[in-house]
Amino acid sequence: MGGKKMSNIADTVSNLIGQTAFMNLTVGNLIMILVAFTFCILPLKKGFEPLLLVPIAFGMLLVNIYPDIMASAEETSNGVAGLLHIFYILDEWSVLPSLIFLGVGAMTDFGPLIANPKSFLLGAAAQLGIYVAYFLAILLGFNGKAAAAISIIGGADGPTSIFLAGKLGQTGLMGAIAVAAYSYMSLVPIIQPPIMKLFTTEEERKIKMEQLRPVSKLEKILFPIIITVVVCLILPTTAPLVGMLMLGNLFRESGVVKQLTETASNALMYIVVILLGTSVGASTSAEAFLKLDTIKIVVLGLVAFIFGTAGGVLFGKLMCKLTHGKINPLIGSAGVSAVPMAARVSQKVGAEADPTNFLLMHAMGPNVAGVIGTAVAAGTFMAIFGV
């Protein structure tokens, strides 16, 4: 009898040990756990995009310790999907990226863009990286839809990258695409300045721009309505992103729905960031992430980001020549969608050349134009592939 009890105890202990993560960790899992720690260090010690990288890193950590947290209902023994899988479905359905755009719109002042419509051109020029990356991805063996989803990294816009990957059915690449996009967004202050200085002279960086004209309340209210009508009539597929962006901005500028503005830009925005960040991080299990395609995506994303920054700066140089030195080319680099970090980088590099130079508000024009431009690029790809 005593032997049977001891056997039961041994079986219980053996089962318990067998259920620990230690018994199931692979070398790949350990590598990804180290990557997760690295992603935690960047925001915690360096301050790089903490709102995004902390939940992404933690989701990455969780899935590589407990893979079932991302299991679908069909993959579990009790028919209940893992917590982060439920969040991830909202990524695949493009719900969370669209809600992020609602919050961004509620926080964004389009006044600098309205005051200087030429900023639209700079925002468009900075999308060069997207199209360069698209053709390079094709050359590297990705199919058209995968190449399109990868190329959006060049816009430095994480939500749009996730949105397009979901729409084009590239969920298998979504984790790598999202991590690359958010990583480059966080590294804007490191990646952009050398490129900006390479393509500009000291004299160009010192150019001071005239103060922007005041923008009336009526202009600010009409802007989101007009942009929605024009862009969505031309590219209806952009409606989820551009529509939510402009709805959030209309909340802000109308002044009559303060509760909605505060909710969209604060509580809702931060809830969505938690859900999106952890679910994106949890899509990077060792089996899904440690592949050759991931390295290709990371490299393509960097190339796209470099070309996007260079495209904006070079077009800024052209506009500087055409306006006889009235436009500082540095603001062109803000045409990528990393709002407002890219605009702050333009200000920082300009201030290094001349501490009395204030480019922030001028750079915000191309910066918010880049958000619209990246959404339009995503809509264009969806239209091309009939999505």
C-alpha positions, 0 to 999 in steps of 0.5 A: 500500500505504501509503495502505491502511495509513493508511486502516486506521489512520484507520478504527481511530482513527475507530471508537475515537473513535466508541465513546467516551462523548463521542460519545454524550452527550446534553444529558439525560445531562449534566443527569443527570450533574450530578444525580449529582454533587449526590447525591454532595455531599449525603452526602459534605459534609453526611452525609445517608444516605451508605450509600444516596445514594453508591451511588445517585449512582454508579449514576446516573453510570454509566448516563448515561455507559454506558447498556448497563450497564442493557441487558437480554440482548435489547438487547445484541449478545452476548446478555449483560445489563448488570451493573446490569440483573442487579442491577435484576432483583432489585429488580423481583422484590422480593428486595433490598427484602425482604433489607433488611427482614431486616437492619433487623429484625436491627438494631432493638430493638422494646422501646420499642414493646412497652413503650408499645403506644400507639406503634402509633397514632402510627405509624399516624397518620403514614401519613396522607401515603400516603393523601393522596398516593394520591388526589392522584396520581389527580387528577394523572392517574396510574392506580390502581397508579401512584398507590399505588406513588408514595404509599408515598414518604410513609412515608419507606421506600425498600425498601417503595417499591421493593417495591410498585412492582415488585409493581404492575408500575410498573417504569417509575416505579421509578427516580423513586419510589426516588430521591424516597423515599431523597432525602426519607429523607436530608432528614428532619433538614431537612424535619421540624423546621419542620413539628413546630414549626408544629403544637406549642407551646413548652410541648408540646415541653418535656413530659417523658415517664415512663421506659419500663418494662423489657421482658422477654426473653420479650416480645421473643421473642414479639413478632416471632412474634405480629406475623407471625401477626396481620399476615400472616393479615390481609394475607398480601401483607405476608409478604415484608416483615413476615416478613423484618423479624420474622425478623431481629428474632427472630434478634436477640432469641433470642440463640441465632443470633448468627452469623445476626444479625451476618450479617443486620445487617452483611455481608448488609445492606451487600451488599444496599445496594450492589446495591440502591443502584447498580441504583436509581441506574442506573434513572435514565437521562436518557430514563427520568428527565427527564419531567414524571411525574418532577416530579409524583412528586417533588412528590407525595413531598414532599406525602406526607412533609409530611402524614405528619409532620403526621399523626403530630404532630397525633395526638400532640397529641390523645394529649397532651390525652387523657393530660393532658400525659403524651405529648410530641407531637413523638414522633408525627413519628417515625411515618414509617419513617426508622429511626432518623433520625426518632426522632433528629429528635424528640430534637433538636427536644425538646432545643432546647426543653429540653436536659434532655428525652430523647425518643429511646427514646420516639420509637423506639416510633412509629418502628419502628411506622411501619416496620410501618405502611408495610408494612401500607399496601403490603400493603393496596394489593396486596390492593386490586389483587389482586396 
